């Protein structure tokens, strides 16, 4: 008789393994982190890992899906009455300091690997398509409220915003001593000014 799987415990363990893999990828790089390293980080055997994830690529795929779920959560939890620019930057506004951006840096590992690995490239593109759809929907809602320039094309603007937001976590690596709150305020101001409806002269 097969052992009954508790869905809640299974999901809890799956998330623990994803976190362990994430730490390994940040420390060793996507290529450098082996499944053996991930198992050691998680304190499990390879057989146990394969019960949840049959390969490293499947782990990356699950991390991308998890990120998209989290992004939807940030948007759902946005402050009541927040303007469109703040909503678009929901992920950054959910953070308390530069220490909270570490999980975002895995993207740069994925970008490097995407240039070599078609499967990773496909995962990255599919994930970006999902993020872009969420941002585009928010931009259209902003245009309907008169907060966003009606002349801007939402899908194109969403792609540009993805580039801006994805680069933000790299700031403290490149520039020392940047104040997180001030940087976040400036980024929001930049986006707000960019989106603002054009006044007729």
Backbone as JSON Lines, residues from 0, in Angstrom:
{"i":0,"aa":"X","n":[0.84,-1.2,0.0],"ca":[0.0,0.0,0.0],"c":[0.88,1.26,0.0]}
{"i":1,"aa":"X","n":[0.62,2.18,-0.93],"ca":[1.45,3.38,-1.06],"c":[1.2,4.34,0.11]}
{"i":2,"aa":"X","n":[2.31,4.98,0.56],"ca":[2.2,5.93,1.66],"c":[1.48,7.18,1.18]}
{"i":3,"aa":"X","n":[0.51,7.63,1.99],"ca":[-0.27,8.81,1.61],"c":[0.57,10.07,1.84]}
{"i":4,"aa":"X","n":[0.6,10.94,0.84],"ca":[1.39,12.18,0.93],"c":[0.51,13.3,1.49]}
{"i":5,"aa":"X","n":[1.03,13.97,2.5],"ca":[0.35,15.14,3.07],"c":[0.68,16.34,2.18]}
{"i":6,"aa":"X","n":[-0.28,16.88,1.42],"ca":[0.0,17.97,0.48],"c":[0.64,19.18,1.14]}
{"i":7,"aa":"X","n":[0.21,19.51,2.36],"ca":[0.75,20.68,3.06],"c":[2.22,20.48,3.41]}
{"i":8,"aa":"X","n":[2.54,19.29,3.96],"ca":[3.94,19.0,4.32],"c":[4.81,18.89,3.08]}
{"i":9,"aa":"X","n":[4.24,18.32,2.02],"ca":[4.97,18.19,0.76],"c":[5.35,19.56,0.21]}
{"i":10,"aa":"X","n":[4.39,20.49,0.22],"ca":[4.65,21.85,-0.28],"c":[5.65,22.58,0.61]}
{"i":11,"aa":"X","n":[5.54,22.38,1.92],"ca":[6.47,23.01,2.87],"c":[7.9,22.55,2.59]}
{"i":12,"aa":"X","n":[8.07,21.23,2.37],"ca":[9.4,20.68,2.09],"c":[9.91,21.16,0.74]}
{"i":13,"aa":"X","n":[9.02,21.24,-0.23],"ca":[9.4,21.71,-1.57],"c":[9.94,23.13,-1.5]}
{"i":14,"aa":"X","n":[9.28,24.0,-0.72],"ca":[9.73,25.38,-0.56],"c":[11.06,25.46,0.16]}
{"i":15,"aa":"X","n":[11.26,24.59,1.16],"ca":[12.54,24.52,1.88],"c":[13.67,24.17,0.92]}
{"i":16,"aa":"X","n":[13.41,23.21,0.03],"ca":[14.43,22.79,-0.95],"c":[14.72,23.91,-1.95]}
{"i":17,"aa":"X","n":[13.69,24.64,-2.34],"ca":[13.9,25.78,-3.25],"c":[14.76,26.83,-2.59]}
{"i":18,"aa":"X","n":[14.54,27.1,-1.3],"ca":[15.35,28.08,-0.57],"c":[16.81,27.62,-0.49]}
{"i":19,"aa":"X","n":[17.01,26.32,-0.24],"ca":[18.37,25.77,-0.17],"c":[19.06,25.9,-1.53]}
{"i":20,"aa":"X","n":[18.32,25.59,-2.6],"ca":[18.87,25.72,-3.96],"c":[19.21,27.17,-4.26]}
{"i":21,"aa":"X","n":[18.34,28.07,-3.83],"ca":[18.56,29.5,-4.06],"c":[19.85,29.96,-3.4]}
{"i":22,"aa":"X","n":[20.07,29.54,-2.15],"ca":[21.31,29.91,-1.44],"c":[22.53,29.38,-2.18]}
{"i":23,"aa":"X","n":[22.44,28.16,-2.68],"ca":[23.56,27.57,-3.43],"c":[23.82,28.33,-4.72]}
{"i":24,"aa":"X","n":[22.76,28.68,-5.45],"ca":[22.92,29.4,-6.71],"c":[23.54,30.77,-6.49]}
{"i":25,"aa":"X","n":[23.16,31.45,-5.41],"ca":[23.73,32.76,-5.12],"c":[25.21,32.64,-4.75]}
{"i":26,"aa":"X","n":[25.53,31.59,-4.0],"ca":[26.9,31.42,-3.52],"c":[27.84,30.84,-4.59]}
{"i":27,"aa":"X","n":[27.34,29.86,-5.34],"ca":[28.21,29.13,-6.28],"c":[27.94,29.45,-7.75]}
{"i":28,"aa":"X","n":[26.85,30.16,-8.02],"ca":[26.45,30.4,-9.41],"c":[25.58,29.25,-9.88]}
{"i":29,"aa":"X","n":[24.81,29.5,-10.92],"ca":[23.88,28.5,-11.42],"c":[24.61,27.28,-11.96]}
{"i":30,"aa":"X","n":[25.71,27.52,-12.66],"ca":[26.49,26.42,-13.22],"c":[27.3,25.7,-12.16]}
{"i":31,"aa":"X","n":[27.81,26.48,-11.19],"ca":[28.69,25.9,-10.17],"c":[27.97,25.09,-9.12]}
{"i":32,"aa":"X","n":[26.71,25.38,-8.89],"ca":[25.95,24.68,-7.84],"c":[25.45,23.34,-8.37]}
{"i":33,"aa":"X","n":[25.97,22.27,-7.81],"ca":[25.55,20.93,-8.23],"c":[24.37,20.46,-7.39]}
{"i":34,"aa":"X","n":[23.72,19.4,-7.84],"ca":[22.62,18.84,-7.05],"c":[23.16,18.3,-5.72]}
{"i":35,"aa":"X","n":[24.41,17.81,-5.73],"ca":[25.02,17.31,-4.48],"c":[25.16,18.46,-3.47]}
{"i":36,"aa":"X","n":[25.55,19.65,-3.96],"ca":[25.66,20.82,-3.08],"c":[24.29,21.21,-2.52]}
{"i":37,"aa":"X","n":[23.29,21.15,-3.38],"ca":[21.94,21.51,-2.95],"c":[21.45,20.54,-1.88]}
{"i":38,"aa":"X","n":[21.72,19.25,-2.09],"ca":[21.34,18.23,-1.1],"c":[22.04,18.48,0.23]}
{"i":39,"aa":"X","n":[23.33,18.81,0.18],"ca":[24.09,19.07,1.41],"c":[23.52,20.29,2.13]}
{"i":40,"aa":"X","n":[23.2,21.35,1.35],"ca":[22.64,22.58,1.92],"c":[21.3,22.3,2.59]}
{"i":41,"aa":"X","n":[20.51,21.41,1.97],"ca":[19.18,21.1,2.49],"c":[19.21,20.0,3.54]}
{"i":42,"aa":"X","n":[20.36,19.3,3.65],"ca":[20.48,18.21,4.62],"c":[19.66,16.99,4.25]}
{"i":43,"aa":"X","n":[19.63,16.67,2.94],"ca":[18.88,15.5,2.49],"c":[19.72,14.69,1.52]}
{"i":44,"aa":"X","n":[19.23,13.5,1.17],"ca":[19.93,12.65,0.2],"c":[19.47,13.01,-1.21]}
{"i":45,"aa":"X","n":[20.3,12.67,-2.23],"ca":[19.89,12.94,-3.62],"c":[18.56,12.27,-3.97]}
{"i":46,"aa":"X","n":[18.34,11.07,-3.46],"ca":[17.09,10.37,-3.73],"c":[15.89,11.15,-3.21]}
{"i":47,"aa":"X","n":[16.07,11.79,-2.06],"ca":[15.0,12.58,-1.46],"c":[14.73,13.82,-2.32]}
{"i":48,"aa":"X","n":[15.81,14.45,-2.8],"ca":[15.65,15.65,-3.65],"c":[14.89,15.3,-4.92]}
{"i":49,"aa":"X","n":[15.25,14.17,-5.55],"ca":[14.62,13.8,-6.82],"c":[13.15,13.44,-6.65]}
{"i":50,"aa":"X","n":[12.75,13.17,-5.42],"ca":[11.33,12.94,-5.14],"c":[10.52,14.22,-5.38]}
{"i":51,"aa":"X","n":[11.18,15.38,-5.2],"ca":[10.53,16.68,-5.38],"c":[10.89,17.33,-6.7]}
{"i":52,"aa":"X","n":[12.17,17.21,-7.09],"ca":[12.66,17.85,-8.31],"c":[13.57,16.87,-9.06]}
{"i":53,"aa":"X","n":[13.14,16.4,-10.23],"ca":[13.94,15.42,-10.96],"c":[15.24,15.94,-11.56]}
{"i":54,"aa":"X","n":[15.4,17.27,-11.65],"ca":[16.64,17.83,-12.21],"c":[16.84,19.27,-11.72]}
{"i":55,"aa":"X","n":[18.05,19.79,-11.95],"ca":[18.35,21.17,-11.57],"c":[17.52,22.15,-12.39]}
{"i":56,"aa":"X","n":[17.27,21.83,-13.65],"ca":[16.47,22.71,-14.51],"c":[15.04,22.83,-13.96]}
{"i":57,"aa":"X","n":[14.51,21.73,-13.45],"ca":[13.16,21.76,-12.87],"c":[13.14,22.64,-11.62]}
{"i":58,"aa":"X","n":[14.25,22.66,-10.87],"ca":[14.36,23.54,-9.7],"c":[14.29,25.0,-10.16]}
{"i":59,"aa":"X","n":[15.04,25.33,-11.22],"ca":[15.05,26.7,-11.76],"c":[13.65,27.08,-12.24]}
{"i":60,"aa":"X","n":[12.99,26.16,-12.91],"ca":[11.63,26.39,-13.4],"c":[10.69,26.7,-12.23]}
{"i":61,"aa":"X","n":[10.81,25.93,-11.16],"ca":[9.96,26.12,-9.98],"c":[10.25,27.45,-9.31]}
{"i":62,"aa":"X","n":[11.53,27.87,-9.3],"ca":[11.9,29.16,-8.71],"c":[11.27,30.3,-9.51]}
{"i":63,"aa":"X","n":[11.27,30.17,-10.83],"ca":[10.68,31.21,-11.69],"c":[9.17,31.3,-11.44]}
{"i":64,"aa":"X","n":[8.52,30.15,-11.32],"ca":[7.06,30.13,-11.06],"c":[6.77,30.72,-9.68]}
{"i":65,"aa":"X","n":[7.63,30.41,-8.71],"ca":[7.45,30.92,-7.35],"c":[7.58,32.44,-7.33]}
{"i":66,"aa":"X","n":[8.53,32.96,-8.13],"ca":[8.72,34.42,-8.19],"c":[7.46,35.09,-8.73]}
{"i":67,"aa":"X","n":[6.87,34.51,-9.77],"ca":[5.67,35.1,-10.38],"c":[4.52,35.08,-9.37]}
{"i":68,"aa":"X","n":[4.41,34.01,-8.59],"ca":[3.37,33.93,-7.55],"c":[3.57,35.03,-6.51]}
{"i":69,"aa":"X","n":[4.84,35.23,-6.11],"ca":[5.16,36.27,-5.11],"c":[4.81,37.65,-5.65]}
{"i":70,"aa":"X","n":[5.12,37.88,-6.94],"ca":[4.83,39.18,-7.56],"c":[3.33,39.46,-7.53]}
{"i":71,"aa":"X","n":[2.53,38.45,-7.86],"ca":[1.08,38.62,-7.79],"c":[0.66,38.97,-6.36]}
{"i":72,"aa":"X","n":[1.34,38.37,-5.38],"ca":[1.05,38.65,-3.97],"c":[1.37,40.08,-3.61]}
{"i":73,"aa":"X","n":[2.5,40.6,-4.09],"ca":[2.87,42.0,-3.82],"c":[1.8,42.94,-4.36]}
{"i":74,"aa":"X","n":[1.33,42.66,-5.56],"ca":[0.31,43.52,-6.18],"c":[-1.01,43.44,-5.41]}
{"i":75,"aa":"X","n":[-1.35,42.24,-4.97],"ca":[-2.6,42.06,-4.23],"c":[-2.57,42.78,-2.88]}
{"i":76,"aa":"X","n":[-1.37,42.88,-2.27],"ca":[-1.23,43.5,-0.95],"c":[-0.9,44.99,-1.01]}
{"i":77,"aa":"X","n":[-1.0,45.6,-2.18],"ca":[-0.62,47.01,-2.32],"c":[-1.48,47.9,-1.42]}
{"i":78,"aa":"X","n":[-0.91,49.0,-0.94],"ca":[-1.68,49.91,-0.07],"c":[-2.9,50.47,-0.78]}
{"i":79,"aa":"X","n":[-3.97,50.63,-0.03],"ca":[-5.21,51.2,-0.58],"c":[-4.95,52.62,-1.1]}
{"i":80,"aa":"X","n":[-5.36,52.89,-2.33],"ca":[-5.21,54.22,-2.89],"c":[-3.81,54.53,-3.41]}
{"i":81,"aa":"X","n":[-2.92,53.53,-3.44],"ca":[-1.56,53.77,-3.94],"c":[-1.6,54.16,-5.41]}
{"i":82,"aa":"X","n":[-0.73,55.12,-5.8],"ca":[-0.73,55.53,-7.2],"c":[-0.07,54.45,-8.06]}
{"i":83,"aa":"X","n":[-0.24,54.57,-9.36],"ca":[0.21,53.52,-10.29],"c":[1.7,53.24,-10.17]}
{"i":84,"aa":"X","n":[2.52,54.28,-10.02],"ca":[3.97,54.07,-9.94],"c":[4.34,53.23,-8.72]}
{"i":85,"aa":"X","n":[3.69,53.48,-7.58],"ca":[3.98,52.71,-6.37],"c":[3.52,51.26,-6.55]}
{"i":86,"aa":"X","n":[2.37,51.08,-7.19],"ca":[1.87,49.72,-7.44],"c":[2.84,48.95,-8.33]}
{"i":87,"aa":"X","n":[3.33,49.59,-9.39],"ca":[4.26,48.95,-10.31],"c":[5.56,48.54,-9.62]}
{"i":88,"aa":"X","n":[5.92,49.27,-8.57],"ca":[7.14,48.97,-7.82],"c":[6.81,48.24,-6.51]}
{"i":89,"aa":"X","n":[5.69,47.52,-6.51],"ca":[5.21,46.83,-5.3],"c":[6.28,45.96,-4.66]}
{"i":90,"aa":"X","n":[7.04,45.25,-5.48],"ca":[8.06,44.35,-4.92],"c":[9.08,45.13,-4.12]}
{"i":91,"aa":"X","n":[9.54,46.26,-4.67],"ca":[10.55,47.06,-3.98],"c":[9.95,47.72,-2.74]}
{"i":92,"aa":"X","n":[8.67,48.14,-2.83],"ca":[8.03,48.76,-1.67],"c":[7.72,47.74,-0.56]}
{"i":93,"aa":"X","n":[7.77,46.45,-0.89],"ca":[7.54,45.42,0.13],"c":[8.82,45.17,0.94]}
{"i":94,"aa":"X","n":[9.95,45.71,0.49],"ca":[11.24,45.47,1.15],"c":[11.54,46.53,2.21]}
{"i":95,"aa":"X","n":[12.35,46.14,3.18],"ca":[12.72,47.05,4.27],"c":[14.14,47.6,4.13]}
{"i":96,"aa":"X","n":[14.96,46.95,3.31],"ca":[16.34,47.4,3.16],"c":[17.05,46.61,2.07]}
{"i":97,"aa":"X","n":[18.31,46.95,1.82],"ca":[19.06,46.27,0.75],"c":[19.22,44.78,1.03]}
{"i":98,"aa":"X","n":[19.17,44.4,2.31],"ca":[19.29,42.97,2.64],"c":[18.15,42.14,2.08]}
{"i":99,"aa":"X","n":[17.03,42.79,1.8],"ca":[15.87,42.07,1.27],"c":[15.95,41.82,-0.24]}
{"i":100,"aa":"X","n":[16.95,42.38,-0.91],"ca":[16.99,42.24,-2.37],"c":[17.82,41.04,-2.82]}
{"i":101,"aa":"X","n":[18.43,40.33,-1.87],"ca":[19.29,39.21,-2.24],"c":[18.58,38.2,-3.15]}
{"i":102,"aa":"X","n":[17.31,37.92,-2.85],"ca":[16.6,36.91,-3.64],"c":[16.44,37.34,-5.1]}
{"i":103,"aa":"X","n":[16.48,38.66,-5.36],"ca":[16.32,39.16,-6.73],"c":[17.57,38.9,-7.57]}
{"i":104,"aa":"X","n":[18.71,38.74,-6.91],"ca":[19.98,38.65,-7.66],"c":[20.13,37.34,-8.41]}
{"i":105,"aa":"X","n":[19.29,36.37,-8.1],"ca":[19.34,35.11,-8.83],"c":[19.02,35.34,-10.3]}
{"i":106,"aa":"X","n":[18.28,36.4,-10.59],"ca":[17.92,36.72,-11.97],"c":[19.17,36.87,-12.83]}
{"i":107,"aa":"X","n":[20.21,37.48,-12.28],"ca":[21.42,37.71,-13.07],"c":[22.16,36.4,-13.35]}
{"i":108,"aa":"X","n":[22.03,35.43,-12.45],"ca":[22.55,34.1,-12.73],"c":[21.76,33.46,-13.86]}
{"i":109,"aa":"X","n":[20.44,33.65,-13.82],"ca":[19.58,33.1,-14.86],"c":[19.88,33.73,-16.22]}
{"i":110,"aa":"X","n":[20.11,35.05,-16.22],"ca":[20.41,35.74,-17.48],"c":[21.71,35.23,-18.09]}
{"i":111,"aa":"X","n":[22.71,35.03,-17.25],"ca":[24.0,34.51,-17.75],"c":[23.83,33.11,-18.32]}
{"i":112,"aa":"X","n":[23.08,32.27,-17.61],"ca":[22.88,30.89,-18.05],"c":[21.98,30.82,-19.29]}
{"i":113,"aa":"X","n":[21.04,31.78,-19.41],"ca":[20.11,31.79,-20.55],"c":[20.84,31.94,-21.88]}
{"i":114,"aa":"X","n":[21.99,32.6,-21.86],"ca":[22.78,32.77,-23.08],"c":[23.38,31.46,-23.56]}
{"i":115,"aa":"X","n":[23.46,30.46,-22.64],"ca":[24.09,29.18,-22.99],"c":[23.08,28.03,-23.09]}
{"i":116,"aa":"X","n":[21.98,28.18,-22.34],"ca":[21.07,27.05,-22.18],"c":[19.66,27.42,-22.69]}
{"i":117,"aa":"X","n":[19.23,26.84,-23.82],"ca":[17.92,27.18,-24.39],"c":[16.75,26.92,-23.44]}
{"i":118,"aa":"X","n":[16.85,25.89,-22.6],"ca":[15.76,25.57,-21.66],"c":[15.63,26.68,-20.61]}
{"i":119,"aa":"X","n":[16.77,27.15,-20.1],"ca":[16.74,28.24,-19.12],"c":[16.22,29.51,-19.78]}
{"i":120,"aa":"X","n":[16.63,29.74,-21.03],"ca":[16.16,30.92,-21.77],"c":[14.65,30.87,-21.93]}
{"i":121,"aa":"X","n":[14.11,29.7,-22.23],"ca":[12.66,29.55,-22.39],"c":[11.94,29.81,-21.06]}
{"i":122,"aa":"X","n":[12.49,29.33,-19.96],"ca":[11.9,29.56,-18.63],"c":[11.89,31.05,-18.32]}
{"i":123,"aa":"X","n":[13.03,31.71,-18.58],"ca":[13.16,33.14,-18.3],"c":[12.17,33.96,-19.14]}
{"i":124,"aa":"X","n":[12.04,33.61,-20.41],"ca":[11.13,34.35,-21.29],"c":[9.68,34.14,-20.86]}
{"i":125,"aa":"X","n":[9.33,32.93,-20.49],"ca":[7.96,32.64,-20.06],"c":[7.63,33.4,-18.78]}
{"i":126,"aa":"X","n":[8.6,33.43,-17.85],"ca":[8.4,34.15,-16.6],"c":[8.25,35.65,-16.86]}
{"i":127,"aa":"X","n":[9.09,36.19,-17.74],"ca":[9.03,37.61,-18.08],"c":[7.7,37.95,-18.74]}
{"i":128,"aa":"X","n":[7.19,37.02,-19.54],"ca":[5.89,37.23,-20.19],"c":[4.8,37.39,-19.12]}
{"i":129,"aa":"X","n":[4.87,36.58,-18.08],"ca":[3.89,36.66,-16.99],"c":[4.0,37.96,-16.22]}
{"i":130,"aa":"X","n":[5.23,38.37,-15.9],"ca":[5.46,39.62,-15.18],"c":[4.97,40.8,-16.03]}
{"i":131,"aa":"X","n":[5.28,40.76,-17.31],"ca":[4.9,41.84,-18.23],"c":[3.38,41.98,-18.31]}
{"i":132,"aa":"X","n":[2.68,40.86,-18.27],"ca":[1.22,40.89,-18.32],"c":[0.65,41.58,-17.09]}
{"i":133,"aa":"X","n":[1.23,41.29,-15.92],"ca":[0.77,41.91,-14.67],"c":[1.0,43.42,-14.72]}
{"i":134,"aa":"X","n":[2.19,43.84,-15.17],"ca":[2.52,45.26,-15.24],"c":[1.65,45.98,-16.28]}
{"i":135,"aa":"X","n":[1.43,45.34,-17.42],"ca":[0.61,45.95,-18.48],"c":[-0.81,46.19,-17.99]}
{"i":136,"aa":"X","n":[-1.35,45.24,-17.26],"ca":[-2.71,45.37,-16.73],"c":[-2.79,46.57,-15.78]}
{"i":137,"aa":"X","n":[-1.76,46.73,-14.94],"ca":[-1.71,47.84,-14.0],"c":[-1.59,49.17,-14.74]}
{"i":138,"aa":"X","n":[-0.79,49.21,-15.8],"ca":[-0.62,50.44,-16.59],"c":[-1.94,50.83,-17.27]}
{"i":139,"aa":"X","n":[-2.66,49.85,-17.8],"ca":[-3.95,50.15,-18.44],"c":[-4.95,50.71,-17.42]}
{"i":140,"aa":"X","n":[-4.92,50.14,-16.22],"ca":[-5.81,50.64,-15.16],"c":[-5.42,52.07,-14.8]}
{"i":141,"aa":"X","n":[-4.1,52.37,-14.79],"ca":[-3.61,53.72,-14.51],"c":[-4.03,54.7,-15.59]}
{"i":142,"aa":"X","n":[-4.03,54.25,-16.85],"ca":[-4.47,55.11,-17.95],"c":[-5.96,55.41,-17.82]}
{"i":143,"aa":"X","n":[-6.73,54.4,-17.41],"ca":[-8.18,54.59,-17.24],"c":[-8.48,55.6,-16.13]}
{"i":144,"aa":"X","n":[-7.58,55.67,-15.11],"ca":[-7.76,56.61,-14.0],"c":[-7.15,57.98,-14.29]}
{"i":145,"aa":"X","n":[-6.46,58.09,-15.43],"ca":[-5.82,59.36,-15.78],"c":[-4.48,59.57,-15.11]}
{"i":146,"aa":"X","n":[-3.89,58.53,-14.51],"ca":[-2.6,58.65,-13.83],"c":[-1.43,58.36,-14.77]}
{"i":147,"aa":"X","n":[-1.72,57.68,-15.87],"ca":[-0.67,57.28,-16.81],"c":[-0.97,57.88,-18.18]}
{"i":148,"aa":"X","n":[0.06,58.41,-18.81],"ca":[-0.07,59.02,-20.14],"c":[-0.75,58.04,-21.11]}
{"i":149,"aa":"X","n":[-1.88,58.45,-21.67],"ca":[-2.65,57.61,-22.58],"c":[-1.87,57.29,-23.87]}
{"i":150,"aa":"X","n":[-0.83,58.09,-24.16],"ca":[-0.04,57.87,-25.37],"c":[1.0,56.77,-25.21]}
{"i":151,"aa":"X","n":[1.2,56.3,-23.99],"ca":[2.19,55.23,-23.76],"c":[1.58,53.87,-24.08]}
{"i":152,"aa":"X","n":[2.37,53.01,-24.72],"ca":[1.9,51.67,-25.07],"c":[2.23,50.74,-23.89]}
{"i":153,"aa":"X","n":[1.2,50.24,-23.16],"ca":[1.43,49.49,-21.92],"c":[2.4,48.31,-22.01]}
{"i":154,"aa":"X","n":[2.3,47.49,-23.06],"ca":[3.18,46.32,-23.16],"c":[4.64,46.73,-23.32]}
{"i":155,"aa":"X","n":[4.87,47.77,-24.12],"ca":[6.24,48.26,-24.33],"c":[6.79,48.88,-23.05]}
{"i":156,"aa":"X","n":[5.97,49.7,-22.38],"ca":[6.39,50.33,-21.13],"c":[6.67,49.27,-20.07]}
{"i":157,"aa":"X","n":[5.84,48.23,-20.02],"ca":[6.03,47.14,-19.05],"c":[7.4,46.49,-19.24]}
{"i":158,"aa":"X","n":[7.8,46.29,-20.5],"ca":[9.11,45.69,-20.77],"c":[10.24,46.57,-20.25]}
{"i":159,"aa":"X","n":[10.1,47.9,-20.45],"ca":[11.13,48.83,-19.96],"c":[11.17,48.85,-18.43]}
{"i":160,"aa":"X","n":[10.0,48.79,-17.8],"ca":[9.94,48.8,-16.33],"c":[10.59,47.54,-15.75]}
{"i":161,"aa":"X","n":[10.43,46.42,-16.42],"ca":[11.06,45.17,-15.96],"c":[12.57,45.35,-15.91]}
{"i":162,"aa":"X","n":[13.12,45.99,-16.94],"ca":[14.57,46.22,-16.98],"c":[15.02,47.11,-15.83]}
{"i":163,"aa":"X","n":[14.24,48.17,-15.55],"ca":[14.58,49.1,-14.46],"c":[14.51,48.42,-13.1]}
{"i":164,"aa":"X","n":[13.41,47.72,-12.84],"ca":[13.22,47.08,-11.54],"c":[14.21,45.94,-11.32]}
{"i":165,"aa":"X","n":[14.5,45.19,-12.37],"ca":[15.45,44.08,-12.23],"c":[16.87,44.55,-11.95]}
{"i":166,"aa":"X","n":[17.2,45.77,-12.41],"ca":[18.55,46.3,-12.19],"c":[18.72,46.89,-10.79]}
{"i":167,"aa":"X","n":[17.62,47.31,-10.16],"ca":[17.69,47.98,-8.85],"c":[18.45,47.18,-7.79]}
{"i":168,"aa":"X","n":[18.25,45.84,-7.67],"ca":[18.97,45.09,-6.64],"c":[20.49,45.08,-6.8]}
{"i":169,"aa":"X","n":[20.97,45.49,-7.97],"ca":[22.42,45.5,-8.2],"c":[23.09,46.76,-7.68]}
{"i":170,"aa":"X","n":[22.28,47.8,-7.38],"ca":[22.83,49.09,-6.98],"c":[23.84,49.0,-5.83]}
{"i":171,"aa":"X","n":[23.51,48.33,-4.7],"ca":[24.48,48.31,-3.6],"c":[25.75,47.54,-3.92]}
{"i":172,"aa":"X","n":[25.72,46.69,-4.95],"ca":[26.94,45.97,-5.35],"c":[27.87,46.89,-6.13]}
{"i":173,"aa":"X","n":[27.27,47.88,-6.82],"ca":[28.06,48.77,-7.68],"c":[28.43,50.08,-6.99]}
{"i":174,"aa":"X","n":[27.55,50.55,-6.09],"ca":[27.76,51.85,-5.43],"c":[27.64,51.66,-3.91]}
{"i":175,"aa":"X","n":[28.69,51.99,-3.2],"ca":[28.69,51.82,-1.74],"c":[27.91,52.93,-1.04]}
{"i":176,"aa":"X","n":[27.29,52.57,0.07],"ca":[26.69,53.57,0.96],"c":[25.39,54.18,0.49]}
{"i":177,"aa":"X","n":[24.7,53.55,-0.46],"ca":[23.42,54.1,-0.92],"c":[22.33,53.85,0.12]}
{"i":178,"aa":"X","n":[21.59,54.89,0.45],"ca":[20.49,54.75,1.39],"c":[19.31,54.08,0.69]}
{"i":179,"aa":"X","n":[18.81,53.0,1.27],"ca":[17.76,52.22,0.61],"c":[16.47,53.02,0.43]}
{"i":180,"aa":"X","n":[15.99,53.65,1.51],"ca":[14.72,54.39,1.44],"c":[14.8,55.53,0.43]}
{"i":181,"aa":"X","n":[15.94,56.26,0.44],"ca":[16.11,57.38,-0.49],"c":[16.16,56.86,-1.93]}
{"i":182,"aa":"X","n":[16.84,55.74,-2.13],"ca":[16.94,55.16,-3.49],"c":[15.57,54.71,-3.99]}
{"i":183,"aa":"X","n":[14.8,54.11,-3.11],"ca":[13.46,53.65,-3.48],"c":[12.55,54.84,-3.83]}
{"i":184,"aa":"X","n":[12.67,55.91,-3.03],"ca":[11.87,57.11,-3.31],"c":[12.24,57.71,-4.67]}
{"i":185,"aa":"X","n":[13.54,57.73,-4.97],"ca":[13.99,58.29,-6.25],"c":[13.51,57.45,-7.42]}
{"i":186,"aa":"X","n":[13.58,56.13,-7.26],"ca":[13.12,55.23,-8.32],"c":[11.63,55.43,-8.57]}
{"i":187,"aa":"X","n":[10.87,55.58,-7.49],"ca":[9.42,55.81,-7.62],"c":[9.16,57.14,-8.32]}
{"i":188,"aa":"X","n":[9.93,58.17,-7.95],"ca":[9.78,59.5,-8.57],"c":[10.09,59.43,-10.07]}
{"i":189,"aa":"X","n":[11.15,58.71,-10.43],"ca":[11.51,58.54,-11.84],"c":[10.37,57.9,-12.63]}
{"i":190,"aa":"X","n":[9.82,56.82,-12.07],"ca":[8.73,56.11,-12.75],"c":[7.49,56.99,-12.82]}
{"i":191,"aa":"X","n":[7.19,57.69,-11.72],"ca":[6.0,58.56,-11.68],"c":[6.09,59.65,-12.74]}
{"i":192,"aa":"X","n":[7.27,60.29,-12.84],"ca":[7.44,61.37,-13.83],"c":[7.38,60.83,-15.26]}
{"i":193,"aa":"X","n":[7.91,59.64,-15.45],"ca":[7.9,59.03,-16.78],"c":[6.47,58.71,-17.21]}
{"i":194,"aa":"X","n":[5.65,58.22,-16.27],"ca":[4.29,57.8,-16.59],"c":[3.3,58.96,-16.67]}
{"i":195,"aa":"X","n":[3.64,60.07,-16.04],"ca":[2.68,61.19,-15.9],"c":[2.12,61.65,-17.25]}
{"i":196,"aa":"X","n":[0.81,61.88,-17.31],"ca":[0.2,62.39,-18.56],"c":[0.88,63.7,-18.98]}
{"i":197,"aa":"X","n":[1.11,63.86,-20.27],"ca":[1.76,65.05,-20.8],"c":[0.78,66.25,-20.78]}
{"i":198,"aa":"X","n":[1.26,67.36,-20.27],"ca":[0.42,68.57,-20.26],"c":[0.53,69.28,-21.6]}
{"i":199,"aa":"X","n":[-0.58,69.77,-22.03],"ca":[-0.57,70.52,-23.3],"c":[-0.05,71.91,-23.06]}
{"i":200,"aa":"X","n":[0.83,72.39,-23.96],"ca":[1.38,73.74,-23.83],"c":[0.65,74.71,-24.74]}
